[in-house]
């Protein structure tokens, strides 16, 4: 856990402690509403706690047993399931219906603090009712149907009913949950595929990656705008020029002199050619003299062009050996600066087509027998929590499965290609992957992030209610991407902590201190 997360958690604990000081607990350990505390009425033995989920919101509500003619304050804690943060703006209504009595609705439109709403209900008649808490936001309306509830004729009748025994648990309040990276997930049955764990590396395609090196020792010059990281280039684009180093007794002055001599010889040959043309027209010379003049001019021009070319390699301004992109793609690395001198074979530019990447995996020898027909893969890279999946026929394909075991690593290579990779993926990144090697089957599963390794035992934290959790040891099986099979220990419909399980574990060591403190 990083320092920021620890600091955030400590702040949440401090907040809870402040809540304890500000709002004393009732005899059963619950916290009465502020209004009730002032009036001297705690929840006592009749306190109700209900947790309920819709597809958009989580409700954790605390309220006293309802008595006809008495005002009862609800503490409705509302969490957005999209990000598991406190719902700050909503109209919250407690609705009592059924029992042959008229509907009664009690509403509040203001949160006492983000996520906590305190509607007050004062039912008029006693009886069995159905309770619903409706949450209306500017974007949607969610209805939490909580089931039957009894409205007692008087307080004595309400207090006479035995309350449910609170078995305790690990306390982790909503105020704490909202201030850290926290989430829960439902235990579900879902198709899982058998997988083989492997490690590997992201690479560019052989025909989509190029390393441009210096063909000779020399100086690098710009071909206009010097290439930069991330720049898109096309095959054949000139990235720079390389001016080779002068060899032997050759120097720049000699090359310039040779070019001037070649220019003089070309001018003389041109004038002689023009004179022969005029004399031949007047029939003063034979045709062979004209042909010889033409040949002499052509030879002089060739010599001039060669001298200019040699001089141009050292004269800058676009002269030199052109360094061209051999593939289309993005410049992934630049190892040279304009004007730098490089040795032959030195890496200058790395070009890669990042629209299509290869995932090169190494499967342990012990698992190689299961690689009869890999049906895809999923992988993680350091620094990115999200997993990436390769689905043959959709976003990728299987390139090859090795037919031999590497004598050094005792692994078998498996190669996948995938298209349109995430921008966060970089060529050369190390990957931890799972290769799917079997048909899918239905299994009870939870997010892999929900499972902690405690001294070799797989552990999850099961939600008892919105602010109480139970440590549960489980037996895990197949892992499929971000999901892991639970062979024993959980049932579908339960909820487990999928983000922040480590924080709940930390809270379990201080349950006596943090209890169920609120900053209501």
ZAMARGU-4260 file (C-alpha; in steps of 0.2 Angstrom, whole numbers, plus 5000, padded with zeros to 4 digits):
<rodrens>
0) 5000/5000/5000 | 5007/5017/4996 | 5009/5031/5008 | 4995/5041/5001 | 4982/5027/5004
5) 4988/5024/5022 | 4987/5043/5025 | 4969/5043/5018 | 4964/5028/5029 | 4971/5036/5044
10) 4961/5052/5041 | 4946/5041/5039 | 4950/5033/5056 | 4952/5050/5064 | 4935/5056/5057
15) 4927/5041/5064 | 4935/5045/5081 | 4928/5062/5080 | 4911/5055/5076 | 4912/5044/5092
20) 4915/5059/5103 | 4902/5070/5095 | 4888/5057/5095 | 4888/5044/5110 | 4882/5027/5107
25) 4865/5019/5113 | 4866/5004/5124 | 4867/4992/5109 | 4881/5002/5102 | 4872/5010/5088
30) 4871/5029/5086 | 4855/5039/5088 | 4851/5053/5077 | 4856/5070/5082 | 4838/5075/5085
35) 4835/5059/5096 | 4852/5062/5105 | 4846/5079/5110 | 4829/5073/5115 | 4837/5058/5125
40) 4829/5045/5114 | 4842/5032/5107 | 4839/5018/5095 | 4841/5006/5110 | 4837/4988/5108
45) 4824/4992/5094 | 4837/4999/5081 | 4835/4993/5064 | 4849/4991/5051 | 4845/4987/5033
50) 4857/4986/5018 | 4849/4986/5000 | 4855/4988/4982 | 4848/4994/4966 | 4857/4994/4950
55) 4863/5012/4953 | 4863/5015/4972 | 4867/5006/4989 | 4857/5010/5004 | 4862/5007/5022
60) 4848/5014/5033 | 4847/5014/5052 | 4831/5019/5061 | 4821/5015/5077 | 4806/5004/5078
65) 4792/5014/5072 | 4778/5019/5084 | 4762/5027/5079 | 4762/5046/5083 | 4780/5046/5087
70) 4793/5055/5076 | 4807/5043/5071 | 4823/5049/5062 | 4831/5038/5049 | 4849/5039/5045
75) 4850/5034/5026 | 4868/5032/5019 | 4867/5032/5000 | 4882/5027/4989 | 4883/5028/4970
80) 4888/5011/4963 | 4896/5019/4948 | 4911/5025/4959 | 4906/5020/4977 | 4906/5038/4982
85) 4893/5047/4993 | 4878/5053/4984 | 4877/5071/4989 | 4861/5078/4980 | 4845/5069/4981
90) 4827/5069/4987 | 4825/5054/4999 | 4807/5048/5003 | 4802/5035/5016 | 4786/5027/5010
95) 4774/5016/5020 | 4761/5007/5011 | 4749/4992/5012 | 4741/4985/5027 | 4724/4992/5021
100) 4730/5009/5026 | 4733/5025/5016 | 4751/5027/5010 | 4762/5039/5021 | 4777/5048/5013
105) 4790/5057/5023 | 4803/5066/5013 | 4819/5076/5015 | 4828/5085/5001 | 4844/5090/5010
110) 4859/5079/5016 | 4866/5083/5033 | 4883/5078/5025 | 4887/5071/5008 | 4879/5053/5007
115) 4869/5054/5023 | 4850/5059/5023 | 4839/5060/5038 | 4820/5060/5034 | 4809/5059/5049
120) 4794/5048/5049 | 4779/5050/5061 | 4766/5037/5055 | 4748/5040/5060 | 4742/5022/5062
125) 4749/5006/5069 | 4749/4990/5058 | 4760/4980/5046 | 4766/4991/5032 | 4778/4989/5017
130) 4793/5001/5017 | 4801/5008/5002 | 4814/5022/5002 | 4814/5031/4985 | 4830/5041/4980
135) 4827/5054/4966 | 4842/5062/4959 | 4843/5075/4944 | 4848/5060/4933 | 4838/5045/4939
140) 4826/5038/4952 | 4830/5022/4962 | 4817/5013/4973 | 4824/5002/4988 | 4810/4990/4992
145) 4814/4985/5010 | 4799/4973/5014 | 4787/4973/5029 | 4789/4983/5044 | 4778/4985/5059
150) 4772/5001/5066 | 4768/4998/5084 | 4754/5007/5094 | 4765/5013/5108 | 4783/5013/5113
155) 4780/5000/5127 | 4775/4988/5113 | 4790/4992/5103 | 4802/4989/5117 | 4794/4973/5122
160) 4799/4964/5105 | 4815/4955/5107 | 4828/4963/5095 | 4840/4953/5084 | 4856/4948/5091
165) 4871/4958/5084 | 4885/4946/5080 | 4897/4960/5078 | 4910/4960/5064 | 4923/4971/5057
170) 4917/4989/5058 | 4921/5000/5043 | 4909/5015/5042 | 4902/5023/5026 | 4911/5039/5030
175) 4927/5029/5030 | 4922/5019/5014 | 4919/5036/5005 | 4936/5043/5008 | 4946/5029/5002
180) 4947/5018/4986 | 4933/5006/4991 | 4920/4995/4982 | 4910/4979/4984 | 4905/4966/4971
185) 4891/4953/4971 | 4896/4935/4971 | 4889/4928/4955 | 4889/4913/4944 | 4898/4916/4927
190) 4907/4907/4913 | 4925/4904/4917 | 4939/4897/4906 | 4953/4886/4911 | 4969/4896/4910
195) 4988/4894/4911 | 4999/4907/4919 | 5013/4914/4909 | 5025/4929/4908 | 5030/4938/4892
200) 5034/4954/4883 | 5025/4966/4872 | 5034/4968/4855 | 5031/4976/4838 | 5027/4965/4823
205) 5043/4961/4813 | 5036/4970/4797 | 5030/4984/4808 | 5046/4989/4818 | 5062/4996/4812
210) 5079/5000/4820 | 5088/5013/4809 | 5107/5012/4812 | 5121/5022/4804 | 5128/5014/4788
215) 5145/5022/4790 | 5154/5033/4803 | 5149/5051/4801 | 5139/5067/4806 | 5120/5067/4807
220) 5112/5082/4800 | 5093/5088/4800 | 5082/5085/4785 | 5072/5100/4789 | 5063/5097/4806
225) 5073/5084/4816 | 5062/5069/4821 | 5055/5069/4839 | 5047/5055/4850 | 5029/5051/4845
230) 5030/5058/4828 | 5021/5049/4814 | 5031/5044/4799 | 5028/5035/4782 | 5039/5022/4774
235) 5052/5031/4763 | 5052/5048/4773 | 5069/5056/4775 | 5072/5057/4794 | 5090/5065/4793
240) 5106/5064/4783 | 5122/5056/4787 | 5138/5065/4782 | 5152/5051/4781 | 5168/5054/4789
245) 5183/5059/4776 | 5195/5045/4774 | 5214/5044/4769 | 5222/5060/4763 | 5205/5067/4757
250) 5200/5084/4765 | 5186/5096/4761 | 5197/5108/4752 | 5202/5094/4740 | 5184/5090/4736
255) 5180/5108/4733 | 5195/5110/4721 | 5190/5094/4712 | 5172/5101/4710 | 5179/5117/4702
260) 5190/5108/4690 | 5176/5097/4685 | 5165/5113/4682 | 5179/5121/4671 | 5181/5105/4661
265) 5162/5104/4658 | 5161/5122/4652 | 5176/5119/4640 | 5168/5104/4633 | 5151/5113/4631
270) 5159/5127/4621 | 5169/5114/4610 | 5152/5105/4607 | 5144/5121/4602 | 5158/5126/4590
275) 5158/5108/4582 | 5139/5110/4579 | 5141/5126/4570 | 5156/5120/4559 | 5146/5104/4555
280) 5131/5114/4550 | 5143/5123/4537 | 5150/5106/4532 | 5167/5112/4538 | 5171/5097/4549
285) 5166/5078/4547 | 5152/5071/4558 | 5164/5061/4568 | 5172/5077/4575 | 5154/5082/4581
290) 5151/5065/4589 | 5168/5066/4598 | 5163/5083/4605 | 5146/5077/4611 | 5155/5062/4620
295) 5167/5074/4628 | 5154/5085/4635 | 5144/5070/4642 | 5160/5063/4650 | 5164/5080/4658
300) 5146/5082/4665 | 5147/5065/4673 | 5163/5070/4681 | 5156/5086/4687 | 5140/5077/4694
305) 5151/5065/4704 | 5162/5079/4711 | 5147/5088/4716 | 5140/5073/4724 | 5155/5069/4734
310) 5156/5088/4740 | 5137/5087/4744 | 5140/5074/4757 | 5150/5086/4767 | 5142/5102/4763
315) 5126/5101/4774 | 5110/5109/4768 | 5102/5092/4764 | 5118/5084/4758 | 5124/5067/4763
320) 5117/5049/4764 | 5098/5050/4767 | 5092/5040/4782 | 5074/5034/4777 | 5060/5027/4787
325) 5059/5008/4781 | 5041/5006/4789 | 5026/5017/4793 | 5023/5020/4811 | 5028/5031/4826
330) 5045/5036/4831 | 5047/5026/4848 | 5065/5031/4851 | 5078/5045/4846 | 5096/5041/4850
335) 5104/5055/4841 | 5104/5074/4840 | 5108/5085/4825 | 5126/5088/4822 | 5131/5072/4832
340) 5145/5061/4826 | 5140/5043/4826 | 5150/5027/4823 | 5145/5014/4810 | 5130/5003/4817
345) 5125/5015/4830 | 5106/5015/4833 | 5099/5032/4827 | 5080/5029/4827 | 5067/5016/4832
350) 5051/5016/4822 | 5036/5005/4827 | 5018/5003/4821 | 5009/5003/4837 | 4992/4999/4829
355) 4996/4981/4830 | 5007/4973/4843 | 5013/4955/4847 | 5012/4947/4865 | 5026/4935/4866
360) 5023/4923/4881 | 5033/4909/4889 | 5023/4895/4896 | 5031/4883/4909 | 5036/4866/4903
365) 5024/4858/4916 | 5009/4867/4908 | 5014/4864/4889 | 5003/4849/4887 | 4988/4859/4889
370) 4992/4871/4875 | 4983/4860/4862 | 4972/4874/4856 | 4974/4891/4865 | 4958/4901/4864
375) 4965/4918/4869 | 4974/4927/4883 | 4972/4941/4896 | 4987/4951/4903 | 4992/4964/4915
380) 5007/4976/4914 | 5015/4986/4929 | 5007/5002/4933 | 4990/4998/4925 | 4976/4990/4936
385) 4966/4986/4921 | 4968/4969/4912 | 4969/4968/4893 | 4961/4953/4884 | 4965/4946/4867
390) 4950/4938/4858 | 4954/4928/4842 | 4942/4934/4829 | 4938/4950/4837 | 4953/4960/4842
395) 4968/4948/4839 | 4973/4931/4833 | 4985/4917/4839 | 5001/4918/4828 | 5010/4902/4834
400) 5013/4890/4848 | 5031/4884/4850 | 5034/4866/4846 | 5050/4864/4857 | 5055/4868/4875
405) 5068/4881/4877 | 5083/4872/4885 | 5088/4886/4896 | 5071/4893/4903 | 5061/4877/4901
410) 5047/4886/4893 | 5037/4885/4877 | 5033/4901/4867 | 5016/4906/4863 | 5013/4921/4852
415) 4997/4932/4850 | 4994/4947/4839 | 4981/4961/4844 | 4975/4977/4836 | 4971/4994/4842
420) 4981/4992/4859 | 4978/5004/4873 | 4989/5020/4873 | 4996/5015/4889 | 5004/5000/4882
425) 5022/5002/4876 | 5033/4990/4866 | 5045/4981/4878 | 5034/4981/4893 | 5034/4965/4903
430) 5017/4956/4905 | 5009/4944/4917 | 4997/4934/4907 | 4985/4919/4907 | 4982/4909/4891
435) 4965/4901/4890 | 4966/4883/4886 | 4949/4876/4888 | 4930/4878/4886 | 4920/4889/4897
440) 4910/4882/4912 | 4898/4890/4925 | 4907/4893/4942 | 4904/4904/4957 | 4916/4919/4955
445) 4922/4935/4963 | 4934/4949/4956 | 4952/4943/4959 | 4955/4959/4968 | 4944/4953/4982
450) 4955/4939/4987 | 4969/4942/4999 | 4983/4930/5002 | 4985/4928/5021 | 4999/4916/5025
455) 4995/4905/5011 | 4976/4906/5014 | 4964/4914/5002 | 4953/4926/5011 | 4939/4938/5007
460) 4929/4950/5017 | 4910/4947/5016 | 4898/4962/5019 | 4886/4958/5033 | 4878/4975/5032
465) 4883/4991/5025 | 4896/4995/5039 | 4900/4977/5045 | 4911/4964/5037 | 4916/4946/5040
470) 4933/4938/5036 | 4930/4922/5027 | 4943/4909/5021 | 4939/4902/5004 | 4946/4889/4992
475) 4949/4896/4975 | 4950/4888/4958 | 4952/4894/4940 | 4956/4912/4936 | 4949/4920/4920
480) 4956/4937/4918 | 4950/4948/4932 | 4939/4935/4939 | 4943/4920/4950 | 4933/4904/4954
485) 4928/4901/4972 | 4926/4883/4975 | 4921/4884/4993 | 4916/4897/5006 | 4904/4909/4996
490) 4887/4908/4989 | 4880/4918/4974 | 4871/4934/4980 | 4883/4938/4994 | 4894/4954/4992
495) 4913/4955/4995 | 4925/4969/4996 | 4932/4970/4979 | 4943/4986/4982 | 4950/4991/4998
500) 4950/4973/5006 | 4967/4977/5014 | 4959/4992/5022 | 4946/4982/5030 | 4959/4969/5036
505) 4968/4984/5044 | 4952/4989/5052 | 4949/4972/5059 | 4964/4975/5070 | 4956/4990/5078
510) 4938/4986/5078 | 4936/4990/5096 | 4942/5008/5093 | 4933/5012/5077 | 4917/5002/5080
515) 4903/5010/5071 | 4907/5028/5074 | 4899/5041/5063 | 4901/5059/5059 | 4883/5063/5058
</rodrens>
